[in-house]
């Protein structure tokens, strides 16, 4: 048997191997850096911006703000977007970071050093500064980008041209290292800019087309932000919004010095739905871009580019996509986009803006230019919301041209459909409460079963996200619902922007018998599969992903005594079918039942129905929909926080006790060194791996902030600190287990006459290994059958999840039965040596069994929260009512067998014919087949 794994020579070999790897790494880096070809600035840029002699003084003016974001096109060979399913392939953004600007011997020429970073999706943080950009590059991102060039060159303030030469590297698809060299050229970088100013440029490879490092041209576009002048907004502001619809001043909310129009756009990408004139189609003057784009826009998004120093004017980009999914991962199609600027009209409480077209963007962004600034836009924040008007931002866009002019289009109304922009003074007006009183009579006697404490109508417990089911109980969709208003005040999403006053009941004031009925309004968003699955619904709003979406606004009353929510709903038809003569269907009844706060949390569900009050023959009839979902109240979340703190303490105590029991075993071996060879190496390896694997799987928790693990009910810092403590204690336990393994290994290897012990070890392994394999196959098969139907539908990589999850849980089961290899070793060796300290095998057994007892307690005492388990994690072992009983019984049974073996012999519990005492004659042995040689005594 080779016992050199822990020898001195092996340690030296490991050191030499590590040193060799380190030297190889330095050599590789030197090869990489040395292989980059240096290209001369004068050969590629001197005709664009003449090379000048650099001075020692840095200049305080930069060609771009820090940083400058923009867009790119081309370069598919090196900038092919990620194949990751979460990244949209068309997202092409860039960031230019200016590091240094130096004066030269030419007055208007400056040397510039910086980085050009290409991204395939947004890696931006929300940021804002006076006169700065809304988006700023996130330096904390672990991924700097798809490609990062280091450039240096010269900038002429007179011509506005910037030329730079630089390099970068990346790996090709087949894993080869590519050394990229490029020349960067920018135009129109001047000391001032207006709405028609664009910074365009190119990045060209310096290698010939047949070179492996060559890449095709990349065109660039940026919106300059230095010394921007609001020429259009200043002119328009003095005249209000000429051509806009005149809205009474009191119908819109005003802004203040602390909450400006820039604050409203800060951190918001406003998404709007468009309402074209009735009967509008592509053949009429309805499209702001004419018939050339091939579709009639139904959606619009607005994002701020920058804001003025007084925060009363802003610059923005408007996109009209051919889909409803707009957000961080979408890139702008400039042929269907507008760039605009506007100012806040404090007299009429509205934003008045001018927008311009961007032309010639299809072939190369370098040729892009701005023109046709005849589009006008106004935007306001309604002062009163209702069931028929739930939008907090509305506006219109129109053309200044005459109807017979080319480029004219009819007025388009837009309104936001998501987001909660709220201002002080925003109110809600109930208009359907007479219907509610008829359709939702109050139950005068709730009955004993209905009495209990239910959620407060003003709390966030009123939000719910639940599943839509068909008549057979199968999941067919989802429903997300949020309170829009409680009482006459909007639901407070952003308390910093709205008044602190509300219609909450005042303590100590007597209320009338109907006081428990609280007026409340909701917004409900429902997603259902394609019409092939749900034939009862009209195909009004079916998206490209095969889902159709229904938006319902509802108002009614919530009974705090019974937890019943009954509302009349209005279905929004404006975005569903343009041919209908009405925009809302308000003949819908919504009923929701909340479970009590003190109910059984495992089975507590929010249940309800949505049904139409129309006849089945009506075109707008909607088949009844039942929905249900797991209730999870905030008070339960607070208890879960307490539970996580308790589990952290229990985990630390558990690992500390494991450390203590291992230390006692080490002392036991030092006191009785003769017993060391009689400890199963397989058992010690299982225990060591039981501490090592969690360290490997959670190593990042010790060094980096894991945002996904932060619990939503509280900040993640305290939880992460606790996790670090757990990892440290686990590390100590692992090192001690490893020390215990080394002691037993070296003791058995120190004497050649102990080969009989290796035979017993091998025979035990021959039994363990097939049992572990067979048990694993059975466990995976059961888990696969259990999760196949649901996982395959919602998770494309469900097979990988089953394998990884099942492996971790099955490893926990093997660890629970850690004494099994020692039992087999004692049987084959027929040993009665006191190899294991009682404190060790009984203590470690209890450490493994206590989590199962705690799981039984937790299952009946706490709400289930995914991914918040710190102790007794169901993903790390088998936890259920059955397993929580079987595993402790099995663990105690194994501990009892070890006790009997160490007292009466390894085969004491076997039939008498197998209990014959055996001694081993210490004879030289050449082969394993000759062992053991036994003689009766």
N, C-alpha and C positions, 0 to 999 in steps of 0.2 A: 504493500500500500504506500503511495507517494504522500509523505507527510511534510513536504517542503513549503507548503503554502504560507506558513507563518515563520519561516526560517530567516536568518540574517541575510543569507545570499539572495533570497527572493526580494527582500526589502531593498537591497542595493540594486538589483535588476530593475525594480520598479522606479527607483530614483533615476537610473541611467535612461530608462525609456522616457520618463517625464522630461529630462533635460534635452533629449534628442528631439522630442515634439516641440519644445520651446524654441530650440535653435532652428528647426525646420520652419516654424511660423515666422521668425524674423527673416529667414532667407526668402520665404515666399513673399513677404511684404516688400522686401528690397527689390525682388524681381518685378513685382507689380509696379512699384513706384519708378523703378529704373527703366521700365519698358515703355513709359509714356513718351510720346514724341512731342517735342517742343516746336510750336509753330510761331513764326514771327508776326507781330502786329502789323508791321509795315507792309508785308506782302499781301495782306487781306483787308486792311482797314485804312491804309494811308490815303487812299483816294476818297474815302467817305468822311473821316475826321483825321486831320493830319496829326501824326505823332509828335508830342511835345515833351520837353524835359520836365520831369517831376520835381516839384519843390518839397521842402520839408514841412511846410505849414499845411495843416488840414483845413478844409473849407467848411463853413457852417451850412451852406446851401446844398441840398441834395436833389438829384433829378427826380426822385420819387420820395413819397412819405415812407415811413418805416412801419410795416412793409407796404408794398403796392401789389394788389391782386389783379388778375386779368384772366384771359381765356386764350386757348390755343387750338390749332387744327393741324392735322397732318402728323407725320412722324410715326406712322403706325408700326414700323418695324421695332422701334425702341420704346414707343409709348402706347403700345397696345393695352387697353384697359384690362384690369384684373378680371379673371373669370369667376371671381367670388360672386355668389348669388345675391349678396347684399349690396353690391356696387352696380350702379347703372352704367352700361357700356358707353353712353354718350357724355358722361361727366368729364369735362376737360377743363381744368382750371390750373392756374399757375400763380406763383408768388415770386416777386423780385425783392430781395433783401439787400439794401445798400449798406456796406460795412465801412468804407472809407472814401472820402473825396479830398483830393489834394490839388493845390494850385500848381500851375505850370508856368513856364516862361512866356506863354501866350496868354494875354489878358482874358479872353473869353473861352479858353479851353481848360478843362479840368480832368484830372485822372480819377477814375472811378473803379472801385473794387466791390464785388458783390456776388451773390448767388442767385441763380434762376432755378426754381424748383417746380417741376411739373408734377401734377397730381392727376389721378384718374377719378377722384371724388373729393368732396369737400373735407378738408381737415382743418376747419376753422373754429376758433373760439368766438363767442360773442364779445365784442369789445366796442368801446365808443370813446371818442375824445373830440374836443371842439375842432371842427373843421376836418376831422379825420374820417377814416373809413369805418363802416359798420362792421365789416369782417376783418379779423386780424388772424394772422397765421399762428397756429398753436405750436409753440416750441416744445411743449410737453409731449407731443405725439411721439410714440415710439417709432413711427415710420415717417422718415423725412419726406418721402415721396417716391414716385415711380422713378424719377431721374433728377439728379441734383448736380448742376454745373457750377464750377467755380470760374468766374469771369473777371477780367480786368481790361480796361481800355480807356478811351477818352471821349469826353462829352463837350460839344460846342453849344454854348447858350445862344449864340447868334443864329445858327442854322437849325438848332433844335435836334441835331443828330447825335446819336450815341453809338459807338462801335466798340465791341469788346471781343476778345479771344479767350477761350477757356477750354476746359476738359472735364471729363467725367468718366465713369466706368459702370458697367452693368454686366449681368450674365444673360446670355442668349437662352433660347428654349432648350437647347441641348447641353446647357451647363458650361459653355465656353465663356471665358472672360473677355469682354469687349472693351477696348480703350477708345473712348469717343473724344473727338476734338471738333470744335465748332466755332463759328464766327456769329456773333449776335449783333444785329443792326436794328436800331430804333429810330423812328422819325417823329417829329412834332413834339419833342420834350422841351417846352419853353417855360418861361417864368410866369406865364399866365395862361388861362384857358377859359373857354365858354362851353355852352351846351353842344356846339358843333365840332368841338375839338376831340379828336381821337388820337391816341398813341398806338401806332401800328409798327410791326417789324417782322423780322424773320430770324430763324436759326438755321444755318446751313452747315453741313458736314464739311470738314477740311480734307477728308479722304476721297480718293476717286471712287466712282460708282462700283467698280469691280472689287473693291476692298471689303473684307468682312466687317470692318468697323464703320462702314458708310451707312448713313441713314438719309431718308428723303427730307425735303425742306419742311420746316415747321413754321406756320404763320401765327402771329401774335396780335392780340388786341387788348388795350387797356383804356380805362377812363381816367384821364389825368385829374389830380386832386389838388395840386399846388396852385395857390392864388387863383382859385376858381371864382369867376364873376357871374352872378345871377342876373344876366341881362334880360331874359324873357320874364322871369318871375317879378323882377322889379317893375317892369313896364305893366305887366298884367295886374299886379297888386293894387296899383293906383286906380284901376278901372273895375275892380271886383272880378267877377267871372262873367264877362260878356258872352251871351248865348246860352248860359246855363239856366236851369229851371229855378225859378224864384221860390225858395222855401222860407216859411216864417222863421224869424230869428229864434223864437222860443222852442221850435221843434228840434233844434240841435243843441248839443252840449258845448259849452265854452271851455277853452283851455286857459291855463294860468301861467305865471312866470316859472313856476316850479314843475308843472306838467305841460310841456310844450309839444308841438307836433313831432319834433324829433324824438322825444321820449316815447311817444306812441308807436313810432316805427322801430325804436330800439329793441332789438331782440325778437322782432316779428318779421316773418315773411308772409305778408297778407295774401291769402288765397280767396278768390272771389268767383262766384258763378255769374254768368252774363245772362241778361234778359233782353233779347232782341225784340224789335217791334213785331207785333202779331202778324202772322202770315209771312214772316221773313224766310227767305231761302237764298241759296248761293247765287241765284240768277238776278237778285235785286241788289240794291245798294245797302247791303247789311254788313259787309266784311270790311274792316279797316284796311285790309291788305289786298282787296280785290279778289278776283277768282283764281289768281295764279297759285295760291298755296294749296288748293285742293280740298279745303274743308272750311266750314263755318265755325269759328272759335266759340266754345261754350264756357271756357274758363280763362281766368286771368290771374296773374300773380304780380305783386309789387314788392320790391326789395330796395332798401335805401343804399345809395352809394356813399353819400356824405351829407353833412349838415353844415349850415352856416354858423358863424361864431355866435350870433345872437339867437340861434336855435329857432328862428321863425321861418326860415327857408330851408329847403332840402332838395337833393338831387336823387333821382331814383331810376330804376330800370323796370320796365313792364314787359312781361312775356305773355303770349297767347298760345299756350301749348295745345296739342291735339289730344290731350288726355287729362284726367283729373288728378293724377299723382304728381304733385309738385312739392318740392321740399329740398332738403340739403343735397340730395344726390342728383338733382336735375341740372342740366346745363342749359344755357340760353341758346335758342335758335334765333340768331340775330335778324334773319329775314322775316321773322314774325315777332319782332320785339321793338319797343320804343324806348328811347332815353328821354327823360323829362326833368323838369325842375318846376317848383311851385313854392308859394308862400301862403301862410295862414292868414285868412281874412277874419280878423277879430270882430268885425261888425256883423257879419253874416254867419260866423262860427263854421267856417268851411275852409278846406284847402283848395286853392285855385292853381292850376298847373297847365303848362304847355308841354307837349310831347312831340318828338321828332322821329322820323323813320331812319333806319340804318340800312344803307344800300351796299350792293356788291359784296356780299359776304359768302356767297355760295362756293366760289372757286378758291379764294384765298382771303384770309382776314386782313392781309396787308393792304388790299385795295379798298377796304371799307371806308365809308364816309357818311356823314350825317346830313340830312336834308329834309325838305317838306315838313316844316314845323307848324302845320295848320291844325293839328289835333289838340283838342282842349279836354281837360279833365277837372272834375270837382269831386270832393270827398268830404263827408261829414259824419258825425257821431250822433245818432238819434237820441233824443232825451227820454222817449217812452218806448218801451218794448211791449209787445202783446203776442197772443198766440199766433196771429197772422204775420207778425213782423218780429222775428227773433234776432235779426241781424244787428250787431252793434256797430258795424261800419257799412255805410252805403254810399253810393256815388253814381256818377254818370260820365260817359265819354262821348264826345261828338266831334264833328268836323266843322271847321270854319268856312269850308268851300261852299259854293253854290251847288244846288242839286244836279245841275247839268254839267258840272265840272268833273273831270277825271279825278278819281281818288275820294269823291264824296261818299259818306256812309251815314245811315240813319243813326239817331241817338241810341245808345246802348246803356242800360242800367246795370249796375253791378252791386252785389252785396256779399259780405263774408258769410261763410257757412261753417267755419270752425274757428276756434280761438275765443278767448273771453276778454275782449278789450272793454274795460269798464272805467268810467269816470265818476267823479262826485256829482250827484244829482240825478243819476240814471234811475229810472223807476219802471215798474211793471204795472200794466193795466189789465185787469181780468175782464173778459168780455163774454165768457161762456158759462158763467156760474149758475145762471138759471137752468141751463140744461143739466148741469152737474147735480143740482138739488133734486131734479126729477129722476135722473138715472142712478144716482148714488145716495139713497136715503140712509140716514144714520141709524145704526142698530142701537136701540134704546137699552137693551139688556145684552151685553156682550157674552154673558155666560161665564161659568167658571173656567172652562178650557181656554177662553180667550183673554182672561185677565192675566196681566203680567206687565213687566216693564219693557217698553218698546223703544226703538231709537228716537232720539230727539230730532224733530223736524228740521232744526237749524244746523245739525251736525253733518259731517261728511259721510256718516253712515248711510245717508240717503242715496248715495251713488251706488249703482249696481251694474255689473257686467255679467250677462247670463247667456245661456244657450237657447236657441229656438228649436223646438222639437215638432215633429209631425204627429199624426194621429196614432202612430205605432210606437211613439216614444223615442224615435231615432233622431239624433242631432242633425239639424238641417241648416243651421246658421247661427248667428250671434246677434246680440243686442247690447249696446252700450247706452246708458241713460245717466244724465246729469241734471240736477236741479237748475233751472234757469232763474227762478225767483222763489223766495220764501216770504210769505206775507206780501208787502208791496215793494220790497227791496230785492235787488238782484242778489243771487247767491254769491257770496263773497269769495271770489277766486284770488283776487289780488287786493288784499286789504290796504295796501299802501297807496292805491290809486282811488279808492272810493271812501265815502263817508263811513265813519265808525258807527253811526246810528243805524238802528234797524227796528223792526217790529217785533222784537223778542218780548215775551211776556215779562212784566215787571214783578219781581218777588214781593209777596205780601199784599198784592192787590187781588181782591175777589174777582172771580171770572164768572161768566154766565154758563149755563149748562152746556152750551155748544163750544165752550172754550177749547176743548180738546180737538176740535176740527180746525186744522190749520190750512189756509190757502197756500197752494204750492203749484209751481209750473215746472215742466220738464222739457228737455230736448232728448229725443231718442233717435239713435242711428241703428238701422237694422241691415245686416248683410245676409243675403240668401244666395244659394247656388243658381246656376243657369236655369232657364225655363224648362229644360228637359227634366229637371228634378222636381221643380215646383210648378206644376202646370196651372195652378189656380191663380197665379199672379200675372198681371199684365206686364209684358216686357217693356216697361217704360224706361227704366234706367239701368240697362245691362252694360257692364264695363267690359273691357277687353280681356280681363282675367277670368271671365266666366261667372262673375258674381254680379248681382243687381243690388242696388242700395235703395232703401226707403228711409226717408227722413220724416219724423213725426214730432210735432210740437204739441204739448198737452198741458192742460190746467185742470185743477180740481181741488179736492181737499184730502188731507192726511189725518187719520184718526189716531192720535197717540195712545188711546186706550186699547185699541184692538190691533194696531199695526197695519191697518188697511189703507191703501192708497187707491182712490178712485178718481179717474180723470176723463174728460172729453178731449179727444185728440184731433188734430188737423194734419192731414197728410199733404206734404208739399208736392204739388204736381208741376211746378214751374220747370223743374229740371228733368222731369220724367217724360212728358209728352207735350211737345210744343203745339200740337194740333187741338188740344183741349181748349174749351172756351172759359174754363175756370182755373184758377191757380191753386186752390186749396180744397181738400175734401175733409170737412169738419164733422163727418158722421162716423166717428170712430170712438169706441169705448175702450179704455185701458184700465185694467184692474190689477193691482199688485198687493201681495200679502207678505209683510216682513215677519220673520220669526222673532220671538222675544229675546231679549238680551241674555236672559238666564236659561235659555233652552239648551238642549243637547247639541253641542257644537259640531259633532261629527255628522249629524243628520240634519242640521239646520239649513234650510234652503229658502231662498226668495223665489216665490212662485207667482205667476200671473198669466193673464191672457190679453190678447189684442183682437178685437172683433169689430166687424163693420156693422153699422146700423142700417145699411142699405139692403134692398132686395137682391137676391142672387142674380136676377136678370140685369141688374144695373151694371153699366160699363165700369164703374168705379168700385164695384163690390170686391171686398178683400176677404179671402178665406180666413177663418179664425186661426190664430197662432198661439200656442201654449209655450211658455218659456219658464225656465227654472235655472237657478245657479246657486252656488255655495255662498252662504252669508258669511261675511267676515267683518265684524264691527271693530271700531277703533279701540274700544275697551279691551277686546280680545287681543288686539295687537299690543297694547300696553302690557298685558299679562304675558304675551309671548316674549317681549323684551325681558321681563323678569325671568322667564323660563330660560332664555339664552344666557343670562348672567348666571343662573343656577347651573346650567349645563357646563359653562366655562369652569366654574369652581369644581364641579364634579369631575370634569376631565382632568384638571390639574391634580386633584386629590388622587384620582385613579392612577395616573402615571407616576405620581410620587410614591404611592404604595407599591407599584410595580418595581420602582427603583429600590425601595427598601427591601422587598422580598428577594430581589436579585443580589443585593449586597449581603443579605443573610445567607444566601446560597454560596456566595464566594467565601464568606467566613467559614461556612460548613466545610467547604472543600479544603481550605487551608488547615483546618483543624483535623480533617480526615483526608489526607491527600490520596490515600489508596482508593477512594471511591470515585475519583474523577474519571477514570476510563469507563466506568459503568453507567455513564449518563449518555443517553441517545443523542448523537450528533444531529440527526434529522429533527428531533424535537427542538433543540437549541437553535437550529437554522430557521425553523418556522417562527419561533418567538422573535428572533432578530429581524426577520423579514416583516413581521407584524408591526414593528416600529419603524423600519426603514421605508417601506412603501408609502405610508402616509406622509413622511417627510419629503419624498420625491414628488408626490402628487401635489403637495401644497407648499413647495419651496418658495414660490413667488410671493406668498403672503408675508414672508419675513423681510422682503426687500422692496417690493413695489406696492403701490396702492392699488388694490383690486376693486375698481368701482362697481363691478357687477355684484360683488358680495356685500356691498353696503346695503343694510336693510332700510326699507323706505320709511319705517316708523321712527327712525332716529338717525343721527349721524353715524357714519361708518368708522370713525377714528377709534372710538372705545372698543368696538368689536374687533377691529384689526389688531389693536394692542393686545387684547386677550388672546387672539389667535397666535400672536408671536410668542406669548408666554407658554401657550400649549406646545408650540413647536420646539421651544427650547427644552422644556421638560421631556418631550418625546425624544429629542436628540440625546439627552443624558441617558434615558432608559435604553436607547438603542446601543450606545457605546458600552454600557455595562453588560447588556446581553451579548454584545460582540466579544467583550472580555471573557465572559463566562464560556462562550464557544471556544475561544482560543485556549483557555485552561484545559478544557476537556480534550480538545484536539491534540495538544502537545503532550498531555499525560498519556494518551493512548498511543501516540507515535514514539514515545521515548523508549519503549521496550518492545523488541521484536517478538517476545513471547506472548504479546497481547493480540496476535493475529486472529485468535478465536473470537475476540470481541468484534472485529471487523466483519467476520462471517455472520455473526448474529445481527449486526447492523444492516448488512446487505440483505439478509433474508427478511428482516423487518421492512426494508424499503421495497422489496419485491412484493410484499403484501400491501403496503400503503399506496404505492404508486397506482396499481390497477384500480384500487378502491376509489382513490381520488379522481382518476380519469372517469370511471363509470358514474360516480356521483355528479361530476361536473357536466357530463353529457345529459344526464337526467334533468339536472337543474336548468340547463340552457333550453332543453326541449320544452319544459313546463313554462318557462318565462316566455319563450318564443310563441307558444300557442296562446298564452294569456294576452300578449301585447301585439300580436300580429295585426288584428283588425284595426285597432285604434292607431297604432304607431305608423302603419303603412299609409294611412290616410293623411296624417298631419305632419309626419317627419320622414322625408325621403331617405335619410340615412339611419333608419330605425334598426337595421341589422347591426351596424357598428355600435349603436347605443345599447342594444341588447347584449352584445358580446362584452363590451367594456363594463357596463353596469352589472351584468351577471357574474363576471370574473371577480369584481371587487367584493360583491356580496358572498360569493362562494369561498373566497379567500378568508373572509371573516368567520365563516362556519368552520373551516379547517383550523383556524386559530383557536376557536372555542374548544375544539377537541385536540388541543396541543399535546395532551398526555398519551394519545393513542400510539405514536411511535415508541414511547418509552415502555408502554405495556407490552408491545410486540417484542421489543428488545429484551425485556425481562423474561418473556416466555421462551424465546429461542436460546437465551443464555442460561435460563433457569437460575437466575441470580436472586439472592436475598440480601444483597448489599444495600446499606442505607445511603444510596446514591443521592437521593433528593431530600433536602430538608423539608420537614413538614410545613414549616412556615412558607417555603417556596411553592410547593405544588398545591397546597390548600389555598394560600394567599393569591397566587396567580389565577387559580380557578375562580375564586370569588371575584377578582377584578374583572374577569371575562363574563361572569354571570350577572353581576349587579346591573349592567345596562339593560338586560332583558327584563328585570324586575321594574326598573325605572320606566321602560317603554310601556309596560302594562299600566302604570300609574299615569303616564303622559297621555296615553290614548283616551283615557276617561276624564282628563282634567283640563286639557288645552286644545285650542283650535289648531288645525293642521295648517302649517305654513311651509310652502315649498322652499327648499334651499336655505333653511335657517336652522338646521340641526347641527349642533356642535358636539353633543354627547349622544351616544346611541343613534348614530346616523343610519337610517334604513338603507342607504346605498352601500354601507360598509359591512352589512351583516344581514342575516335573515331575522326580521322583526315582524311578528304578528302574534295574535293571541295563542295560536298553536305552537309556533316556534318559541315563544317566550316561556312556554311550559316544557317543551321537549328538550331544549338546549340546556337549561339548568339541571334537569334530571340526568341528562347524559353526562354533563360535566362533573356532578357530584358522584355519579356511578364510577367514572374513570378515576377520580381521586380516591374512592374507597378501594378500588382494585390495586392502585399503587400502594396504599397502606398495607393491604393484605400481602402483596408480593414482597414488600420489603421486610415483612415480619415472618411470613411462612414460606416464601419461595415464589419464584416467578410463575410456577404452574399450579399453585395451590388451589385455584378455583376450577381446574380442569378435572375430568374424570380420573379415577385412581390409577388407571393404567398409564396415564401420561404424567403422573406425579412422582415417578421414580427419582430419588435423589441422584444427582449427577456430579461427579468431580472430573476435572480435566487434568490429564497428565501433561506435564510440560515437556513435550517431545518436539524435536525439530520437525517442521512440516514444510514440504515443498509445494504442495498444491492445496487449493481450497477443498477438493473433494475428500481429502483425508481427515477433515475436521467435521465435528468434534470427535475425538477418540474418547470413549467413555467406558467406565468400568463400574460395576455395581458394588455398592458398599452395604 
